[in-house]
Amino acid sequence: MIRIAVVQTNPVFGAVAHNVSSAIEMMETQAADLYVLPELFNTGYIFLDKDELERLAEPVDVQAGPTCVELHRFSQRHSCFIVYGFAEKADRLYNSSALIGPDGLVGLYRKVHLFDCENILFTPGNLGFPVFDLPIGRVGMMICFDWFYPESARTLALKGAQLIAHPSNLVLPYCPDAMVTRCIENHVYAVTADRVGKEERGGSGFDFIGMSEIVTPEGEILIRMGTEPGVTMVEVDLALADEKKINQHNSILEDRKPEQYR
């Protein structure tokens, strides 16, 4: 059994140090083997232009990225892994999530399916949907609006993911229930870490729905939070996600007929 914690935050736009320290304060209250934080948890969501995004974006570097440095220190202190969403400064600007462990950066994912004005600010992800083999299990990542495309979760399942870490900034109300289906159809665990609160900048605004959750391969909702910041932990057996047979004659992945889907 491993301990998985979902962290639900309410960031202040642009207040990176405050947002990171607030998240860490919550994490300190609940021991876990894996923590999952929201999309863009350290910066907030509504960037007015690319100049502002460029200023707040960070490299994924445990020596140089301020957020990465602090979360790496936490993972070392507590011998744990952390998935978090951030604006990545690389060859271009990406809406990314990183997987950090005691030894440093384990893996990186760049959001493939950009939502609304993200298409103006960010470059679509170019790393595919990788899966990372950790001592606690096999973890894949997707970000927020990726849930809308069943291929995202299916690709991770086909690559062997036992758990999908899903940093999010949800504004559409459908995702929490849809993730139940994603878990059932792929027989995987999923951790959707959403933010809460209202953000208004430049004449536009979003109300974020919260409802962060952890769902089992059978579609059982182990946790579904409300609309307040917090952290909640459950113990799970990730090996349950390896069983893809639903009866004597059917296996979820082996029974696929890709040649008929064209």
TORMI-777963 format. One line per field, with one value per residue (C-alpha): residue number from 0; residue in three letters; chain; x, y, z. Coordinates in pm, whole numbers, plus 50000, padded with zeros to 5 digits. Example, Ala and Ser with C-alpha at 12.3 -4.5 7.8 and 13.67 -1.06 7.14 Angstrom:
2
k (0:1)
r (ALA:SER)
c (A:A)
X (51230:51367)
Y (49550:49894)
Z (50780:50714)
END
This chain:
262
k (0:1:2:3:4:5:6:7:8:9:10:11:12:13:14:15:16:17:18:19:20:21:22:23:24:25:26:27:28:29:30:31:32:33:34:35:36:37:38:39:40:41:42:43:44:45:46:47:48:49:50:51:52:53:54:55:56:57:58:59:60:61:62:63:64:65:66:67:68:69:70:71:72:73:74:75:76:77:78:79:80:81:82:83:84:85:86:87:88:89:90:91:92:93:94:95:96:97:98:99:100:101:102:103:104:105:106:107:108:109:110:111:112:113:114:115:116:117:118:119:120:121:122:123:124:125:126:127:128:129:130:131:132:133:134:135:136:137:138:139:140:141:142:143:144:145:146:147:148:149:150:151:152:153:154:155:156:157:158:159:160:161:162:163:164:165:166:167:168:169:170:171:172:173:174:175:176:177:178:179:180:181:182:183:184:185:186:187:188:189:190:191:192:193:194:195:196:197:198:199:200:201:202:203:204:205:206:207:208:209:210:211:212:213:214:215:216:217:218:219:220:221:222:223:224:225:226:227:228:229:230:231:232:233:234:235:236:237:238:239:240:241:242:243:244:245:246:247:248:249:250:251:252:253:254:255:256:257:258:259:260:261)
r (MET:ILE:ARG:ILE:ALA:VAL:VAL:GLN:THR:ASN:PRO:VAL:PHE:GLY:ALA:VAL:ALA:HIS:ASN:VAL:SER:SER:ALA:ILE:GLU:MET:MET:GLU:THR:GLN:ALA:ALA:ASP:LEU:TYR:VAL:LEU:PRO:GLU:LEU:PHE:ASN:THR:GLY:TYR:ILE:PHE:LEU:ASP:LYS:ASP:GLU:LEU:GLU:ARG:LEU:ALA:GLU:PRO:VAL:ASP:VAL:GLN:ALA:GLY:PRO:THR:CYS:VAL:GLU:LEU:HIS:ARG:PHE:SER:GLN:ARG:HIS:SER:CYS:PHE:ILE:VAL:TYR:GLY:PHE:ALA:GLU:LYS:ALA:ASP:ARG:LEU:TYR:ASN:SER:SER:ALA:LEU:ILE:GLY:PRO:ASP:GLY:LEU:VAL:GLY:LEU:TYR:ARG:LYS:VAL:HIS:LEU:PHE:ASP:CYS:GLU:ASN:ILE:LEU:PHE:THR:PRO:GLY:ASN:LEU:GLY:PHE:PRO:VAL:PHE:ASP:LEU:PRO:ILE:GLY:ARG:VAL:GLY:MET:MET:ILE:CYS:PHE:ASP:TRP:PHE:TYR:PRO:GLU:SER:ALA:ARG:THR:LEU:ALA:LEU:LYS:GLY:ALA:GLN:LEU:ILE:ALA:HIS:PRO:SER:ASN:LEU:VAL:LEU:PRO:TYR:CYS:PRO:ASP:ALA:MET:VAL:THR:ARG:CYS:ILE:GLU:ASN:HIS:VAL:TYR:ALA:VAL:THR:ALA:ASP:ARG:VAL:GLY:LYS:GLU:GLU:ARG:GLY:GLY:SER:GLY:PHE:ASP:PHE:ILE:GLY:MET:SER:GLU:ILE:VAL:THR:PRO:GLU:GLY:GLU:ILE:LEU:ILE:ARG:MET:GLY:THR:GLU:PRO:GLY:VAL:THR:MET:VAL:GLU:VAL:ASP:LEU:ALA:LEU:ALA:ASP:GLU:LYS:LYS:ILE:ASN:GLN:HIS:ASN:SER:ILE:LEU:GLU:ASP:ARG:LYS:PRO:GLU:GLN:TYR:ARG)
c (A:A:A:A:A:A:A:A:A:A:A:A:A:A:A:A:A:A:A:A:A:A:A:A:A:A:A:A:A:A:A:A:A:A:A:A:A:A:A:A:A:A:A:A:A:A:A:A:A:A:A:A:A:A:A:A:A:A:A:A:A:A:A:A:A:A:A:A:A:A:A:A:A:A:A:A:A:A:A:A:A:A:A:A:A:A:A:A:A:A:A:A:A:A:A:A:A:A:A:A:A:A:A:A:A:A:A:A:A:A:A:A:A:A:A:A:A:A:A:A:A:A:A:A:A:A:A:A:A:A:A:A:A:A:A:A:A:A:A:A:A:A:A:A:A:A:A:A:A:A:A:A:A:A:A:A:A:A:A:A:A:A:A:A:A:A:A:A:A:A:A:A:A:A:A:A:A:A:A:A:A:A:A:A:A:A:A:A:A:A:A:A:A:A:A:A:A:A:A:A:A:A:A:A:A:A:A:A:A:A:A:A:A:A:A:A:A:A:A:A:A:A:A:A:A:A:A:A:A:A:A:A:A:A:A:A:A:A:A:A:A:A:A:A:A:A:A:A:A:A:A:A:A:A:A:A:A:A:A:A:A:A)
X (50000:50115:49990:49862:49776:49582:49655:49389:49520:49396:49691:49736:49834:50204:50285:50506:50690:50364:50184:50463:50503:50126:50117:50412:50250:49947:50165:50351:50024:49975:50243:50233:50446:50311:50162:49977:49934:49726:49812:50006:49979:50271:50172:49797:49623:49534:49844:49774:50038:50347:50576:50406:50421:50789:50855:50680:50783:51063:51304:51250:51580:51642:51936:51778:51397:51264:50957:51149:51415:51163:50965:51283:51387:51048:51079:51424:51304:51009:51139:50843:50748:50562:50375:50312:50195:50391:50473:50793:51061:51256:51315:50958:50692:50497:50215:50393:50395:50704:50758:51014:51169:51443:51708:51581:51376:51218:51006:50841:50513:50404:50031:49919:49560:49561:49242:49104:49365:49637:49658:49783:50035:50179:50328:50150:50340:50595:50689:50390:50249:50543:50513:50768:50860:50898:50971:50605:50460:50421:50297:50190:50083:49827:49707:49353:49186:49369:49085:48852:49041:49009:49330:49532:49443:49432:49785:49910:49730:49876:50222:50163:50061:49901:49820:49749:49847:49621:49710:49416:49259:48901:48629:48400:48186:48211:48563:48523:48252:48431:48743:48541:48484:48850:48949:48697:48774:49149:49141:49382:49390:49364:49444:49288:49434:49234:49255:48976:48881:48807:49067:48990:49246:49233:48858:48823:48780:48732:48565:48757:48542:48770:48635:48982:48953:49118:48942:49011:49036:48677:48555:48514:48564:48788:48809:48618:48695:48477:48566:48812:49192:49326:49510:49361:49538:49434:49621:49593:49733:49855:49897:49518:49557:49756:49451:49287:49054:48691:48576:48705:48677:48740:49052:49012:49328:49382:49031:49086:49041:49244:49201:48826:48857:48962)
Y (50000:50354:50689:50934:51292:51537:51905:52167:52525:52881:53068:53444:53542:53619:53554:53253:53237:53273:53011:52758:52810:52785:52453:52320:52423:52211:51921:51928:51841:51510:51245:51076:50887:51089:51439:51582:51961:52164:52302:52633:52613:52850:53137:53144:53104:53426:53566:53895:53845:53647:53899:53831:53457:53480:53666:53407:53091:52878:52609:52261:52253:52152:52394:52696:52679:52842:52617:52306:52384:52416:52106:51905:52004:51888:51556:51503:51581:51346:51080:51132:51217:51526:51607:51977:52202:52511:52738:52597:52814:52605:52645:52776:52831:52522:52446:52160:51924:51783:51472:51536:51286:51283:51237:51525:51548:51215:51323:51603:51633:51921:51977:51853:51982:52354:52522:52857:53138:52891:52840:53198:53184:52833:52593:52252:51974:51775:51494:51268:51094:50929:50689:50684:50374:50476:50261:50317:50229:50345:50702:50900:51263:51464:51819:51954:51974:51657:51475:51582:51354:50984:50913:51086:50843:50547:50618:50625:50298:50131:50239:50068:50351:50234:50588:50906:51227:51504:51860:52084:52429:52318:52557:52312:52107:51773:51658:51500:51264:51206:51089:50806:50682:50731:50512:50240:50220:50197:50029:50281:50510:50884:51180:51506:51798:52114:52467:52675:53040:53311:53481:53805:53992:54207:54202:53824:53582:53222:53045:52726:52435:52250:51895:51741:51365:51024:50750:50375:50147:50037:50396:50431:50788:50754:51130:51419:51752:52061:52420:52498:52460:52153:51824:51476:51139:50780:50450:50247:49931:50032:49666:49650:49856:49575:49350:49438:49137:49211:48851:48519:48630:49005:49214:49592:49654:49323:49329:49659:49650:49946:49845:49900:50247:50424)
Z (50000:49927:50052:49791:49878:49664:49734:49655:49651:49600:49449:49434:49081:49049:49416:49347:49679:49873:49664:49698:50072:50125:49941:50137:50466:50374:50264:50596:50771:50587:50531:50190:49939:49645:49643:49343:49314:49067:48726:48739:49118:49175:48943:48900:48566:48379:48211:48035:47767:47676:47844:48177:48117:48029:48354:48571:48386:48536:48421:48558:48742:49104:49109:48938:48921:49243:49267:49170:49432:49716:49624:49581:49932:50063:49880:50030:50382:50355:50112:49880:49523:49403:49081:49027:48745:48639:48346:48198:48043:47794:47420:47424:47692:47795:48037:48211:48505:48671:48879:49153:49392:49656:49387:49173:48855:48758:48464:48272:48081:47858:47812:47472:47460:47540:47662:47545:47561:47653:47275:47239:47522:47532:47281:47267:47438:47240:47481:47425:47732:47914:48207:48488:48688:49053:49359:49453:49111:48751:48719:48413:48390:48200:48263:48300:47953:47845:48022:47739:47500:47589:47399:47672:47949:47710:47590:47948:48023:47713:47832:48166:48398:48721:48828:48632:48807:48673:48780:48685:48688:48617:48512:48329:48569:48390:48465:48811:48684:48353:48531:48682:48329:48236:48530:48449:48077:48143:48486:48641:48941:48881:49104:48984:49181:49113:49244:49397:49408:49154:48939:48751:48543:48231:48204:48214:48498:48597:48889:48962:49076:49318:49363:49360:49374:49381:49183:49174:48869:48943:48935:49311:49431:49736:49785:49637:49800:49808:49726:50006:50002:50175:50146:50174:50174:50109:50100:49779:49625:49280:49181:49142:48825:48660:48634:48303:48275:48359:48317:48185:47823:47823:47882:47857:47658:47478:47330:47151:46773:46647:46285:46322:46473:46155)
END
